[in-house]
Each structure stands twice: as C-alpha cells, then as structure tokens.
C-alpha cells in the first residue's frame, strides 16, 4: 500500500488577540480579533463591529486619496454639447456608425458613438453609462 506524505499546516487557532486592521466590509480601519495565525502573522481576522471575517489587511490600506469620479451623466452631457445640432440617427443592428455620430436607441435613449471597435461593434456613451453595441449586421 502506497502512503502519501502528509503536509504540515502552519495555520493554528489563535487566542482572541485584538489588533487594528482595515475591514473589507465596513471599508474603514477597525478593531479586529485574530481568528487564525499563519507563520507569526495574523492571516484571518474578525471585525468587532460588523462581525465580518476576512484576511488581514493593513489599517493604512487605502493608499492616497481616491480619484474623483466624474458622473456618467455629466460626462454624457459634456460629450453631447458640441453635437446638439447633429441629426439623431435611429439605432438599428444593420446600421453603420462613425465616431461622434449621435444615435437614438429605443432602450437607452440618446447616445454618442465614441469608438468604432470593428465593423460589427461600436462603443456608445449614454446617459446611464457606456455600452458596447452591435452594428453593420446583415438583415435577414
């Protein structure tokens, strides 16, 4: 009979020691309890506030200020301003579109073609965000 060697695990149950860690659920540094240890470093911790259990993340995890995000609607309006005089083209699967074409989609509304990715794909910015649409498809 062939026996397989057993792999020694270094994970041990730890006494409930407290430390400061970044909570992935709360999204802020909070007091945590160590749940398991792995080679003298805490590997799994539990938040004392929300009870979420996750791997240890340093309390200074979010490095630097977050980049300000431009709202989708504001970006769409900014793109649409210089193109307001253009005629809106009704969107169809068989239609061919070029960059800066203003299209009218039955579900998403007015959009601006920002990129032509291939003969059959265009990237369009709508009020609620960017969408990848089909184009140039043959009609049946």
N, C-alpha and C positions, 0 to 999 in steps of 0.2 A: 504494500500500500504506500502510495506517494503522499507525503505530507507537505503542505505548503508552509513556508515560514510566516510567522505572524509579524505584522508590522506594529511596532511600538508606537502608541499615540502619546503625544505630549500634552494633549488637552486634558485639563483637570478641572474638577468642580472647585470653585474658589469661595472662600468665605466672603460674605457680603461687605466688601470694601467700597467706599464711596470715592468718586472722582468726578471731575468736570470733563464733559465731552459734548460734542456737537450732536444734538438729537436730530435724526433724519425726519422724524415725524413732526416735531414741533418747529423745525427749521431754525433753531437758536441753540446756543450753548446752555446746557442744563446739568444739574447734578444727576449722576447715574450710579448704579450699583454694578459691580463687576460680576458677571454671571459665570464665565469660563476664562481660564488663563491659557495662553499658548506661549511657551518659551519666555517666561518672565515679562511678557507684555499682555495687557488686557486685550482679549480678542473679541469677546461678546459682552455687551453691556445692556442694562435695562434702565430706561428713563424713570425717575422717581415721580414725575408729573403725569405723563401720559401712559406709562407702562409699556411703551414700545421697546422691543428687543432687537438690537442690530449690532453690527461690528463696530468696534471703537473707531471714532473719528475725532481727530484733534479739535479742541474747542475753538481754535483760530482757523477753522476750515474754510469759510468763505473768504478767500483772499481778495483784498481790494474791494472798492465799491462796485456794485453791479452796474452794468452798462444800461443807460436809459433806453428803453424800448419805445420806438415810435409806434403809435397806434396804427392799426391796419387801416382804419377809416381815414385818418389824416394822411397817410401815405397815398391812398387811393385818390383822395381829393387833390393832392399835390400833383399827381400824375395827370389827372383829368383836366386841370385848369387850362393848360395851353391847347387842349384838344377839344374844347367845348364846341367849336364851330364845325368840327368834323361830323359827317353823317354817320349815324349808328347803323352798323351792318347787322342784320339778324343772324344769329348763330345757327349754323347747320353743320352736321358731320361732314358733308361733302364740300363745304366752303374752304377756300384757301385764304389765309390771312398773312399779313405782313406786320412788322414791328410798328407800334403806335396806332394800329387800327383800333377803333372804338367799336365794340360789339355789344349786342343786346342778347343776353342769354335768357331763356324762358324761366329758369330757376334762380340763377344767381344775380340777374339784373345786368346793369351796365358794367362793362369791363374793358380794360386796356391790354392789348397784346404787348407783352414786354419782351418776349423772346420767341423765335421760331426755332424749335429744337430739331425738328426734322420735317419731312414732307407731310407727316401724319400727326405731329404733336406741336402744340403751342402752349406757352406759359402765359396765363392771363391773370391780371390783378383785379379782383372785385372788391366791393366794399367790405366784405367779411374775410378777405384774405386771398392768397394766391392759389390758383387751380391749374392743373395740367389738363388740357382739353385735346380731344381728337380733332383732326382737320384733314381735308383732302381725301376722305374715304369715298370709294365709289358707291353710287346709289344702286340699289337692287331693284 
